[in-house]
Amino acid sequence: MVQEEGFGLPQPHKGDRVPTMVRPPRPLRLTLEAAAAAAGYRHLNDYLVDLLEAAHSGQPLPVPQAYRKEKLPLPDKTEAA
């Protein structure tokens, strides 16, 4: 599964959305998760939305900065003591 780093932090508003459920076969799900992680997505759903939009528009898959993993340094625990 795509790792949910920063879980619980507010996400930027993405506009009007409608919930949709998809149940892919397990091997496809694993392939999609790996592709999303490799593309820098924090959430599989964001990757799937962009993938579907690219497929229907004929445009290449975008990787918006808002969805990319942020590599922030972890706080130094020795400073807090």
N, C-alpha and C positions, 0 to 999 in steps of 0.2 A: 504494500500500500504506500502511496505517496505520503511521506512524513509530514505531519501537521506541525511544523515548527511555528512557535509563536501562537499556539492555540489559545483562544480566549481574547486575543488582542483585536481591537476593532479593525474591520476591513473597509476600504474605500467603497462608497456607494457605486453600484454598477448599473443603475437604471432599473426600469421596470422589468421584472423577471417573472416567469411562470414556472412553477416546479414541474419537472418531468422525470419520470423514473425509467431507467433502462437496466435490464438484467442480462449483461453479456455472459457468454460462457466463460468459465474460470480462466482458461488459457488466454483468451482475448483480454480479459480484465488485467491480467498480469502484464501482458504486452503493453496495454495502454498506460498502466501505472509506470512502467519503466520508461516509456516514451515521454510521459509528462515530466518525470523527474529529470531525464536527460535534457529536456528543453528548458528546464529551470522553473517549472510551475510548482507552486506550493500546494495547490489543490487540484485534484483530478477533474473536478467539475469545470474549473476554469479552462483547463486544457481541452476538454470535450466540447465546450461551447465554441472556443476558437477554432477547433478542428472542423466542426460542423459548418460554421460560418465560412471558413476557407473552402470547404468542399462545395458549398452551394454558390459561392461568389466567383469561383475560379481563381481566386487570389492565393498567394502563398500564406502559410500559417504565420500569423503575427505572434510575437512574444512581447506583449506589453510590459513595460517596466513595473507597473503596479502588481503584476502577478509573479514577477521573478523572485527567486529566493534572495533574501537579504542576508549577507554573511556578516553579521555583527559579532564583534568579539564578546566572549562571555565575561561577566564581571569577575574581577580578581577577588576571591573569597578572603584573602589575607588582608585586604584593605578594609573590609567591613568589620573586622575584629578589633 
